[in-house]
Structure formats: structure tokens, C-alpha cells
Amino acid sequence: MKKIQMVDLQGQYQKIKAQVDASIHEVLDSAAFINGPEVHAFQKELEEYLGVKHVIPCANGTDALQIAMMGLGLKPGDEVITADFTFAATVEVIALLGLTPVLVDVDPVTFNIDVNAIEKAITPKTKAIVPVHLFGLSADMEPILELAKKHNLFVIEDNAQAIGAPYKFSDGKVMKTGAMGDIGTTSFFPSKNLGCYGDGGAIFTNDDDLAYTLRGIVNHGMYERYHHDVVGVNSRLDSLQAVVLRAKLPNLDDYNQARRTSARLYSEKLADLDNVITPTGAKDNTTDDYGICDNHVFHQYTLRIKGIDRDALVKYLNSKDIPCGVYYPIPLHLQKAYADSRYNESDFEVTNTLVKEVISLPMHTELDEEQITYITDHIKEFIKQNG
Ligand SMILES: *Cc1c(COP(=O)(O)O)cnc(C)c1O
């Protein structure tokens, strides 16, 4: 059996090596390292893929979020609502810009931001909502967009974990995550569903004026050479990363399908275990017999472990050379940097429970059935001994 890795980037690279290596050498020969034609071509291809008017490439997914908030003109004191159960980057940039993060609880089934909790948290100071499409599943965008419209709020989708995921509206219309809000952001960190071989990110919008503003902000606030109209940053995607992304983008749907196939196999093999809740899609999405939703792109395959010691299971799996992750072990509202006396523990019941129960199993495009069987057999063995 091939050694199990949390993410197998070597295996994936071998399949696109000829193309990637050739394009990297072309960039080296051309010496167009920054803002070259490859970056522009990738931008166009991603606009087409996502069905969005403007893609603005930048240096990473954290920058993308920061630049989005700068572009919307958010000011210190403005409140921005986001999920308590996510990677810290989302709340970090809110705080960094002097805005006020307002963390809210998530849904226990989808792990995504709880729409009722958003509504409860809206105040006259609220300016934006940042739904995170966690683990590869779209947040429930339809009611979020309605809420935003009603209260005149911006929506910034943190799409770092769900690029390529569709979301279905009640009228049947399907849109890709990142293309629904005022702005979408993503990360091309190597382990993401569309990852480059270094750092990278992008911002999406359908608004021409906003796109113009954002393109200036990523480039030192310059709209005309050496005229700095606004305070900007330096945040660029380089050509070497762009060629990797151009090689991978045509495979993204297949990559996401491979993840879904592995997820289905995991859920099939883990069905009927009392101590294990396998991940399922949003309530209103179509799911198969094992709860696998076609709209999920499984950045992570995350179980909830009930009634047995999650941390002991992690240790046991690691001892069998099975890597696994706990995303995320501490709610953001309890992190030292983001604690706030306004928060009530009773408002975070779901996140407070999830951090004790979740375990993410190896998930990538190269997993095979032998590996999945080895992993699930060991989970069953541990439960037999400890359940
Ligand atoms: C990875 C990630 C980011 C940050 O992306 P970087 O490219 O690492 O800066 C932001 N939000 C979420 C939800 C992420 O998973």
C-alpha cells in the first residue's frame, strides 16, 4: 500500500509533470515573472470557469480577504459578522483593519455559518457578512444574500476551501461559490482544492467599479503609474504559480469528483457506526444513500466522533501511520487574540461541541480504495476496543 498522506501533492504532480515542467521552463526563458501573460491568461480562464466578470489575482487568500474589505471601504468601528468555526485568517484581517469582528455560531450538520445567528448579531454598525464555505461545502447563500439585501450589508465569500463547488438556489439556478456575493476570495495554497506550488490567491467580483478599485489596491493604490490615489498593498500572483494553476484548472472538476468519490467510499465504510457521524450536505441539497452531496467538493472529509475519546482516536490512527487533522481545535471566540467580553458561551453551543468531536481524515485526489479501507478498518477497530 502507498504511504498514506493527509494530502498527496507528489502523486498529483506526477500526472501533470510534463506540462508543468515545460511551462515553468517557458517562464524562465521569458523572464516575465510578475504580471506576465501567464497571469493574465489564468485570470481569464478562472473568470470563465467561475462565471464571474472579474478575477483579481493576488499573493494569498489572507491578502484576498483584506483587500476585499479595503475595496469595500470598510472603516474602523464597522462590524463584520463571520463564523466562529473557521481558519483564523478570516477574523485576522477584520481585526487587522481595525474593524470589529462579530463571531457567530455554525450549523451542526453543514459546519457552516448559522443564518439565524447572523440575523441575531446584526446591529446598526454591521457592514458586512463573511460566510466561509467550510471544508468544501457552500454556506447557505440564498438566505444570507436575502438578509444582506434587507439590511444593506456587503457579502464577502471566503471561498478558500470550496473552489469549484456549486450552490443551488430555490429557483433552480446554480452558481459557483465565490461568485454570489459582492466579492469572493480564494487561496491557492498548495493543499487547497486548486493549489499552486507556493502562495497565491484571488479576489472575484461582478462589479466593474469594485474590480477597478481592487486592481489598484493590489498594486500600491496605483491607477496611473506613480499616482497613488488610495492606500494600497503589494500583493501579486507570480507567473510561475500561474502556469501551475493553468495546468490544474482544467482538471479541477475531476479533482473535486475524485475527492467526492473518496468521501463516498469513506461514508459507505463508516455507515452504521453509532459513534461516528459522517459528513453530509446541506439539508436542501440532494444527497445519496450515504449522505454525500453532489455540491460538496470535500476540501476536508470531517467526521464527528460521539461518545468516545476523539484525541485517543487521533493518537491511535497516527500510531498506525494514518495522518489526520483536527480542524479546528479551538473556537475563534476563545482564541486569546479574538476573545471579547461581549460574547456569551451559550451563543456558541455548536462550535464549542464541534471542536471536541471533529476529526478530518486524509483527503486528496490520489487516495485509493486500499488506503481508505485501511483507514476505516482502523477506525472500526478502535471503536470496537473503546466504544
Ligand atoms: C487557507 C484559508 C485562508 C487563507 O489562505 P492563505 O492563502 O493561506 O492566506 C483563508 N480562509 C480559509 C477558510 C482558509 O482555509
The ligand as an ORCA input file, in Angstrom:
! r2SCAN-3c Opt
* xyz 0 1
  C      -6.444     28.764      3.670
  C      -7.509     29.666      4.117
  C      -7.356     31.072      4.101
  C      -6.052     31.755      3.849
  O      -5.397     31.447      2.703
  P      -3.806     31.691      2.584
  O      -3.547     31.585      1.124
  O      -3.135     30.640      3.379
  O      -3.517     33.062      3.099
  C      -8.443     31.841      4.448
  N      -9.605     31.306      4.804
  C      -9.791     29.972      4.875
  C     -11.125     29.433      5.279
  C      -8.745     29.106      4.548
  O      -8.933     27.780      4.623
*
